[in-house]
Amino acid sequence: MTRRALAFLQSLLILLTAAGGSAARQQQQQPAAPPQRDEETARSEQEPVKIYTQEVKLPVVAYDNGERFDPTLEPDDVLVLEEGVPQRVRSARRLPANVLLVFDTGGQVTSVRGAELARAAALRLVSTLRPGDQVAVIQGGARASVAVLQDWTADASVVASVLQTKLLSGNRSRLSECLGLAASKVREHADGSAHVVVFTDGLESQTREKIQAAAINPEAARRLAASQATVHIFCFATLVKEFVKDRNKPFSVIFDTDFEMRRWFRDYARATEQRKEQLAALAREMGGRLLLPATAAEAAELADKLWRDIGAQYVVTYAPKLPLSPGGGPRRVEVSSRRLGLRLFSLRTSVVAPAE
């Protein structure tokens, strides 16, 4: 091959290589065509993803083997079963207590004595407030309608003054109305450990001719349960029983020939016993206790025991694996300890959908 032909071939090869590189660069610079998306994919990207965040609060009291408060509780120490299914505990916190005192001292038989015992127990509770705890007061028995005697406050002296000067006895029970207002009042403090302490000695349905323990309004009870507050009830049924027993003795200082009134008091005592059973069921459902003092000393002693449990209480939270529905009814829950030397208990045996 001649020198001229070889030079021509080299020039042609250089031109072809340059053209190929330019074409490759142009292809790299061109934007890639967007992938085709079907309608279902586009729609799923436009719709926001809904995340289920329902939370259930359980009051859990923690003691060690020596019956002393355990300040070291962690979420992993708690086993929560909902209908037998283990739940993932999110938190275990010891929070300030929000205590709502509800007075329904409106029974015809023992209203004055019941109000005295209620005042003694309430003053004892208030005297043990810790920093950060708050109290509010509702009264129903002595008024035409239930009313807030004292709004939420951390000042124990203010509450004590209200209890000593404004707490009155009445002659009619308004328990269902009191529970309805209590549900609204508790929701004003969504944070914290919520407690409702009810003092009651009356029957809502009572006339000269008929005494009965009418059922507690289910809607009021449902709303209170949805507030996730713990409900404790001081019931003065023992006072009624003792009063009627003494009053209806066959022979007293004054011979009693009013058999109609004797029958009325017997019916009242019987209905009060039925009311006590209703209140016991309500307290169990709300995770609290039914307390039955007969004297001021017993009322103060029971108040001390109640406050001890409140002071040792944690708020344990979990998101149920199966969402709770407002119309789905209560679910059975159990709480136990995962750690040796730790004793846990919760009086709440069922949960319902939390209030919105």
Phi, psi and omega in degrees: 000139183284160179298325180292319181294322180295322179294323180295317180295322178295319179295320181294321179295322179295318180295317180295320179296318180295320180294319180295319179295321179296319180294322180294321179294320179296323180292322178293326183284339181286132180295143179290143180292133181297140179293146180284136180243139177280168185296324182295319179294317180297320182292321180293330179285332181281326183280133178290147178278127180270127180251127182280121185232022179299138183231135177251135178253131178239129173281121183232125179265134185239120175233159171267186182294342178266015180063028175256150178301133178261112184271010189247019185296134176238157181306324181290348179279349190250130172251120178245125176247128175246114187052038178083356183261124178298139179247154178273113180284124183274320185206158173220102187238144172260111188246160173303149183267134171253109188249118178258117178268123183241119182251117177237053184271075184231026179283147182288332187272315188232030186299317182293311180295321178298320178296324178295315179293321178298318180296318181298315180293318182294319178297324178294317178299313184296327183291345182255016179301142175260162176303130180097340177289149179228152182226144170226159186229131175239141176230138181232332189287333188257009184231166178293334176211165181291150183211157176273114177281325180214126177284175184303130179207152175261003182269103182297327181294325178294316180295318180299320178296319178297317181295326183277336186245334187247349181280121185235160173266164180217192181233018178211133176277141177228048188300312183298320177296320179298318181293323178297315178292324179299319179301317179292321183292321180297323183291348175292338178239083181291329179271156177100180179263113188264132180223137173242123179248113184257132174248118183215144177220012188240167175250134183287333183245105181206131175224178178297329185264331189220133176238129177208155177265082181299147182299143175294137183306118185295328180291320177296319179294320180296316180296322179291320177297321180292338177287348178064023175277152171273130186244119175249144186231120168270113182248138184253036178296328179297322177299317180297315182299315180293320180298312183293323179298316179290320184292325185261023175300143182305322179228128177232185180303318176250123182295124185263114178252004180274083183294331179296318179291324177300318178295320180300315180293323176297317178297322180296315179296321180294317179293325178295323177295321176295320177298321179300318179294321177297317181292324177298318179295320179297316180298318178298317181296327183267008176076022182240197183239152169259123184245135188234074179282149176243344179225166179296324179295319178294322179298317179292321180295316178294325177297321178297316180295320179296315181292331176297317178293319179298320180291336180261016188263139171252157169257111180261131182240148173208154174261113183300139180296328175248117186306141175279138179248137179305330180259009186272354180083168182287157175239144182283133178233149177226144179234134177213170184266143173261356187242136177294140179085359180248128178248120179242143170209148174227127179285348179281122182252358178209158178227153175233175180297130179298153177294144179287000000 
